[in-house]
Amino acid sequence: MDPQKDRSAGASRQSRFHGGVPQPASRQKRSESVSAGSPAVAIGERVSVALKQAPGTPLRRSRTPSGIRPIRFSVLMSVYRNDDPIHFWEAIESVTAKQTRRPDEVILVVDGPVSEDLETVIDHWEAQPMHNVRVVRCKQNVGLAKAMNVGLQHCRYDYVARMDADDVSLSDRFEKQFSYLDQHPDVSLLGGWYRQFDDKMQHCLTDRKVPSQSDAIKQYSRKRTPFNHVTAVFKRDDLMRVGGYPSIDGLMEDWWIALRMIKQGMRLANLPEYHVNVRGDSAFMRRRGGWHYLRSEFANLTAMNREGLMSMRDLVQNLMIRSGVRIIPVGLRSMIYKAIRRV
């Protein structure tokens, strides 16, 4: 997913969080008149299939290594008005019912008012007790970074796995990641690789591989983000120690987090395998070009330098390379992106 786009532990289903304050649930009844082929109809059919497959029980049995006390963890998601309901359904399903090692809770931040179709999906998953989906609502759209920081306040477990509202986690993602973390408790942030598909998840367009070893990650971070946010598992307290998600202009939150963690001496790691299938679209490269995007990168890179996260030499090199990439035609920029991701 391209970013830009709690219930308390003892609260009943009759109360919801609005900006952290419990409010009575007062939602208008959904319209019973829905046109054929609409997202709501498709969602309703998918709900029926899911319930027939596993009435009252998860679709997969959660596995943990024998003889090891499993790490308890949260999944943190955010949804906003422009998210597609079907894609959102598939995203939640991929981190709950379809996982071989299921999370202990899912914290879902609803970032401002959303459509009735999205509310249908939220209501369904919130009503499934075996998945423990806890909903946190923001009265207004606050953006991804602030929504994530709100959600972090409601995560009850030391480890937090990120998931976007339109991607699909592979079924063994958490089993592999937490098997690694069981053996490496000193890791503050664990990521992995992803594949990027078209909007229908039918054709793989590209992928993004990142280094796995600590020294290589530090070196890589001098030029670009050394982990894939869509695959990330954080230690909650360590993320909070570096300020949580930064409120910045642009799409560099991940890079800021990585550099701040590295500066604090925290250990980052990536598993050298795919964990998530990412949904792309035709506008992906257009959003990563133009003068506004370039000005945003300039502001962020110079701020990283002022904070001591990036040397002056790296700052100059990054600005020189990125300036050219941002103003060239979209087709050429796409070719460069694909080449860089494989370096």
C-alpha positions in Angstrom: 0.0 0.0 0.0 1.1 3.6 -0.7 0.7 5.5 2.6 -1.4 8.7 2.4 -3.7 7.6 1.8 -10.0 0.9 21.1 -12.0 -0.4 22.4 -10.6 -0.8 26.0 -9.9 -4.3 27.3 -13.1 -4.3 29.4 -15.4 -2.4 27.1 -18.5 -4.0 25.7 -19.5 -4.1 22.0 -21.9 -1.2 22.8 -19.1 1.4 23.2 -16.6 2.6 20.7 -13.5 4.8 20.9 -13.6 8.3 19.3 -10.2 9.9 19.6 -9.6 7.7 22.7 -12.9 8.7 24.5 -15.6 6.0 24.8 -18.8 7.0 23.0 -22.1 5.2 22.6 -22.5 3.3 19.3 -25.0 5.3 17.3 -24.8 4.1 13.7 -27.7 4.3 11.3 -29.1 1.1 10.0 -27.6 0.0 6.7 -29.6 0.4 3.6 -31.2 -2.9 2.6 -31.4 -1.8 -1.0 -28.1 -2.6 -2.7 -27.4 -2.8 -6.4 -26.2 -6.1 -7.8 -22.4 -6.2 -8.2 -21.8 -3.5 -5.7 -19.0 -3.9 -3.0 -21.6 -4.4 -0.3 -23.1 -7.4 -2.2 -19.7 -8.9 -2.8 -18.8 -8.4 0.9 -22.0 -10.0 1.9 -21.3 -13.0 -0.2 -17.8 -13.3 1.1 -19.1 -13.1 4.7 -21.5 -16.0 4.0 -18.8 -18.1 2.5 -16.5 -17.5 5.5 -19.2 -18.4 8.0 -20.1 -21.6 6.2 -16.5 -22.6 6.1 -15.9 -22.2 9.8 -18.9 -21.3 11.9 -17.6 -19.9 15.1 -14.0 -21.2 14.7 -10.8 -19.9 12.9 -10.2 -21.1 9.4 -6.6 -22.2 10.3 -5.2 -23.7 13.4 -2.6 -21.4 14.9 0.8 -23.1 15.3 3.7 -22.2 17.6 7.0 -24.0 18.1 6.8 -26.8 20.7 8.5 -26.3 24.0 8.6 -22.5 23.5 6.3 -20.0 25.2 4.9 -18.1 22.3 5.4 -14.3 22.1 2.1 -12.5 22.4 1.7 -9.8 19.8 -0.7 -7.2 18.3 -1.4 -6.4 14.7 -1.8 -2.7 13.9 -3.9 -1.6 11.0 -5.5 1.6 9.8 -8.4 2.1 7.3 -9.7 5.4 5.8 -12.5 6.4 3.5 -10.6 5.8 0.2 -9.8 2.1 1.0 -11.5 -0.5 -1.1 -13.9 -2.7 1.0 -13.0 -6.0 -0.7 -9.3 -5.3 -0.5 -9.7 -4.4 3.2 -11.6 -7.6 3.8 -8.7 -9.6 2.2 -6.1 -7.8 4.2 -7.8 -8.5 7.6 -8.5 -12.1 6.6 -4.8 -12.6 5.7 -3.6 -11.7 9.2 -6.3 -13.5 11.1 -8.2 -16.5 9.8 -5.5 -17.4 7.2 -2.5 -17.2 9.5 -0.8 -20.3 10.8 0.2 -18.3 13.8 -2.5 -15.9 14.7 -2.1 -12.6 16.6 -3.5 -12.1 20.1 -5.3 -9.0 19.0 -5.8 -6.7 16.0 -5.9 -3.0 16.7 -7.9 -1.4 13.8 -7.7 2.4 13.7 -10.6 3.9 11.7 -9.1 7.1 10.4 -12.2 9.4 10.2 -15.6 8.7 8.7 -15.7 5.8 6.2 -18.2 4.3 3.8 -21.1 2.0 4.8 -19.3 -0.8 2.8 -16.2 -0.4 5.0 -18.4 -0.3 8.1 -19.9 -3.6 7.0 -16.4 -5.2 6.9 -15.4 -3.6 10.3 -18.6 -4.9 12.0 -18.1 -8.4 10.7 -14.5 -8.8 11.9 -15.2 -6.9 15.2 -17.9 -9.5 15.9 -15.5 -12.5 15.6 -14.3 -13.2 19.2 -11.6 -15.6 18.1 -9.8 -12.8 16.2 -10.1 -10.1 18.9 -10.4 -7.2 16.5 -10.5 -4.0 18.7 -11.6 -0.8 16.9 -10.2 2.6 17.6 -12.0 5.5 15.9 -10.7 9.0 15.1 -13.4 11.6 14.6 -11.6 13.2 11.7 -9.1 11.9 9.2 -5.6 12.5 10.8 -3.3 10.7 8.3 -1.4 7.5 8.6 1.3 8.5 11.0 -1.0 10.0 13.6 -3.4 7.1 13.2 -0.6 4.7 13.9 0.5 6.6 17.0 -3.1 6.5 18.3 -3.2 2.7 17.6 0.1 2.1 19.4 -1.4 3.5 22.6 -4.0 0.8 22.5 -1.7 -2.2 21.7 -1.5 -4.4 24.8 1.5 -6.5 23.8 5.3 -5.9 23.5 5.5 -6.7 19.8 3.4 -5.0 17.1 3.1 -6.2 13.5 2.1 -3.8 10.8 -0.4 -4.5 8.1 -1.9 -2.2 5.5 -5.6 -2.1 4.5 -5.1 -3.3 0.9 -2.3 -5.8 1.0 -2.2 -9.6 1.7 0.2 -11.2 4.2 1.3 -14.7 3.3 -0.2 -17.4 5.5 3.1 -18.2 7.3 4.3 -14.7 7.8 3.8 -14.5 11.6 4.9 -18.1 12.1 8.3 -17.4 10.5 8.7 -13.9 11.9 8.0 -14.8 15.5 10.0 -18.1 15.3 12.9 -15.8 14.5 12.0 -13.3 17.3 11.7 -16.2 19.8 15.4 -16.9 19.2 16.5 -13.2 18.8 14.9 -11.2 21.6 17.4 -8.3 21.0 15.9 -7.4 17.6 13.9 -4.2 17.8 12.5 -4.2 14.3 12.1 -7.2 12.0 11.1 -7.0 8.4 11.3 -9.0 5.2 10.6 -8.9 1.4 7.5 -8.1 -0.5 6.2 -8.6 -4.0 4.2 -5.9 -5.7 1.2 -6.9 -7.8 -1.4 -5.1 -9.9 -4.6 -4.0 -8.4 -6.3 -7.4 -8.9 -3.4 -9.3 -7.4 -3.0 -11.3 -10.7 0.3 -10.2 -12.1 3.6 -9.6 -10.2 5.0 -6.2 -11.3 8.2 -6.1 -9.1 9.5 -6.9 -5.7 11.6 -5.3 -3.0 14.4 -7.2 -1.3 16.4 -5.6 1.6 19.5 -6.8 3.3 19.2 -9.2 6.3 22.3 -8.6 8.4 22.8 -5.7 10.8 25.9 -4.2 9.2 24.5 -4.4 5.7 21.2 -2.8 7.0 23.2 0.1 8.5 25.1 0.7 5.2 21.9 0.4 3.2 20.1 3.0 5.4 22.5 5.7 4.3 20.8 5.8 0.9 17.3 4.4 1.4 14.8 2.8 3.7 16.4 -0.5 4.9 13.2 -2.3 5.7 9.8 -2.8 4.2 7.2 -1.2 6.4 4.4 -3.5 5.2 6.3 -6.5 6.6 7.5 -4.9 9.8 7.3 -6.2 13.4 8.3 -3.7 16.1 9.1 -3.8 19.7 6.4 -1.3 20.8 8.4 0.4 23.6 11.5 0.8 21.3 9.4 2.4 18.6 7.9 4.8 21.2 11.4 5.6 22.5 12.4 7.0 19.1 9.2 9.1 18.9 6.8 6.7 17.3 5.7 7.5 13.8 7.0 11.0 12.8 4.5 13.6 11.5 6.3 14.7 8.3 5.4 15.9 4.9 5.9 13.1 2.4 6.4 9.3 2.4 9.6 8.9 4.5 8.2 7.8 7.9 9.9 4.4 7.5 13.3 5.9 6.8 13.0 8.2 9.8 12.1 5.3 12.1 15.0 3.2 10.9 17.6 5.9 11.2 16.5 6.9 14.7 16.6 3.3 15.9 20.0 2.8 14.4 21.3 6.0 16.1 19.9 4.7 19.4 21.9 1.4 19.0 18.8 -0.7 18.4 19.2 -3.8 16.2 17.3 -4.2 12.9 16.9 -7.4 11.0 15.2 -8.6 7.8 14.3 -12.2 6.9 15.4 -13.0 3.4 12.0 -14.2 2.2 8.7 -12.8 1.0 6.1 -12.0 3.7 3.5 -9.8 2.0 1.9 -9.3 -1.4 1.5 -5.6 -2.0 -1.2 -4.1 -4.2 -0.1 -1.4 -6.6 -1.8 0.8 -9.1 -1.1 2.8 -12.2 -0.6 6.0 -10.2 2.2 4.6 -8.1 5.1 6.1 -10.1 3.3 9.3 -10.8 3.0 9.9 -7.0 6.7 9.5 -6.7 7.7 12.3 -9.0 7.2 16.0 -9.6 8.4 19.2 -7.9 6.2 18.8 -4.8 7.6 15.4 -4.1 11.1 16.6 -4.7 10.6 19.6 -2.3 9.3 17.1 0.3 12.3 14.9 -0.1 14.7 17.9 0.2 13.0 19.0 3.4 13.1 15.5 5.0 16.7 14.8 4.0 18.0 18.1 5.3 16.1 17.6 8.5 17.7 14.1 8.9 21.1 15.8 8.5 20.3 18.4 11.2 19.2 15.7 13.6 22.5 13.8 13.1 20.9 10.9 11.3 22.7 11.5 7.9 26.1 12.8 7.1 26.6 15.9 4.9 28.2 13.7 2.3 25.3 11.3 2.2 22.9 14.2 2.1 24.5 15.7 -1.0 24.7 12.4 -2.7 21.0 11.6 -2.0 19.9 15.0 -3.2 21.8 14.7 -6.4 20.5 11.3 -7.3 16.9 11.8 -6.2 16.6 15.2 -7.9 17.1 13.7 -11.3 14.8 10.7 -10.7 11.9 12.9 -9.6 11.7 15.1 -12.7 12.2 12.5 -15.4 9.2 10.9 -17.3 7.2 8.3 -15.4 8.2 5.4 -17.7 11.9 6.0 -17.2 11.4 6.5 -13.4 9.6 3.1 -13.3 12.5 1.4 -15.0 15.0 2.9 -12.5 12.8 1.9 -9.5 12.8 -1.7 -10.7 16.5 -1.7 -11.2 17.3 -0.1 -7.8 15.0 -2.5 -5.9 17.1 -5.4 -7.1 20.5 -3.9 -6.1 
